[in-house]
Amino acid sequence: MSLIKINYHQIFGSSHDENSPFSIDGIGFEPESVLNSVSKDLIYYQCPAWKHKASRTFLIKCPVDINLSVDLEQKTLHSSNLNQWQFNEYCHETFVENWCSPEKTTIQLSIPRFIFWTNQKNIWIESRPHFNTVINNNLIAVSGWFNLSSYVRPISVGFDVVDVSKPIIIKRGDPLLEVCFYSNDLNSAVSLNKEDLPKKILEEMQKRGRLFSQISSHQLGRDIVKKQYESMFKKQKSKCPFEFMWK
């Protein structure tokens, strides 16, 4: 059985500021395998199918209490427990005009925020909802996956609000989403290793961040954007995850 070796680093808030008061060790929670998070008395604990998946699935837990509410009429997001700095760092309305409606309201949280990377080839990462959030938090994560071997970015997830007429209540330690890793061999075990974020990876993410800002403000034409992305991904064998942007 092969082994998938994954490195990770946790960032607090929307920036990469290591001097943030919330960047110190001990505030957040490390990713925890589903297998280790449940009682061995569960009637399905010994089920090979469940156990195989659970041992390769990791919980991402919220490090702070967050209380939010949505004002449908004003199309604004509010918090009853965060100060302005915390609110600006942790909570975002999505950057589209129709983020808020009675039919579908989607917000973004920048906490918890992890960066995963690997030196192995063709490793995919998936973020997906945790079933408890619908009942406990009035949220459900928007799922997605990408090739981690060729593209590194923070796991910063959008959430659909289940019922916009009710508050969003998140307690410290609540699981908000699950993360899974895949290789060509689905029997591969997964090893997570906490590491400092390499300077090269940080610089590459900052470069992409500036590019996204230019895209959103229409400062670059699509042809220029396409060339920059082709340059970033030209050594990849996997399909570029942003191909839809220039179709």
Secondary structure by P-SEA (a helix, b strand, c coil): cbbbbbbbcccccccccccccccccccccccccccccccccccccccaaaaaaaaabbbbbbcbbbbbcccccccbbbbccccaaaaaaccccccccccccccbbbbbbcccbbbbbbcccbbbbbbbbccccccccccccccccccccccccccbbbbbbcccccccccccccccbbbbbbcccccbbbbbbbbcccaaaaaaaaaaaaaaaaaaaccccaaaaaaaaaaaccccccccccccccc
